[in-house]
Amino acid sequence: MLEKQTIKGVPHYVYDTYEEFKENCPSEEVHDDWRTGNEGDWVWSDDGRIVQLLKVSKSVNHPGDRKNYKYANGWVRTVVGSFLNRHTVKMDTDFSQHPNRYTFSKTIKDTNKRVKERTKVTNKEKMFATNIVVGMGAVKAYKKAYNEMSDNKAGKKAAVLLKQERVMKEIEKSVLDVAKGLGIDHEYILNKLKHLADYSEDDNIILQSTKELGKIVGTSGSNVKQIETGIVGMFQGFGNEDLQIAERKKELPKEIKQDGT
């Protein structure tokens, strides 16, 4: 059975033998050297099969201007892959070695590799984290920080960012900073829960408040750290009014903050 792949609805074949090729393309000829072929020519590959040159360029324009491109006399593309026109380059017809026919590499690069390997938060990642903190959804937060137009791409990229520890730490830090600016700290949460446990007329609220207090003080096998994760976990985004209040409180003199006036 002939090996083929379809591009834009048109099937393109790779032939194993000359007889097989002539049976299907009786009026065509096969060029011995693919490096001198023209667009549309059928050529012998270096692994002994017959394939058509779908695209031929006599020069290589690449933004990186890599060294190995400078010494190439252009490039060719077949249904299998793209190949630099150099005497050291071998054209093969193994589809499994070319997951992307439009690149010279035999492997697909992980475009998220740098994001995953980075250790320090970038300015755009900080912007993304801030957007999350002010209540934007992940897609909108990414689009605004990275000036991305596509919802689909923004969603995928945002999902990668939210899996990075450094980005999540930046979001947590921002949430906690704003929370503290609003006067929401460990003591505030303890006092609120204690008040609910002591004075609520709803038995269910008393029970739940007591359970939460137990987690915080360690009775339930947890610790105070849960307060921080709890703030972030239940966090839905601060509104502009909350952020303005937090900023105003930062600017107030210490003695005024204590008086609450």
QUIHULIN-V257424 format. One record per helix or strand. SS is the DSSP state (H for helix, E for strand). FROM is the first residue (numbers start at 1). TO is the last residue. If there is no record, write none. Layout:
ss: (SS	SS)
from: (FROM	FROM)
to: (TO	TO)
//
This chain:
ss: (E	E	H	E	H	E	E	E	H	E	E	H	H	H	H	H	H	H	H	H	H	H)
from: (3	10	18	30	34	42	50	55	67	75	82	95	113	123	138	151	165	186	203	225	240	254)
to: (7	15	24	31	36	44	52	57	70	77	84	97	117	133	146	161	181	199	217	234	251	259)
//
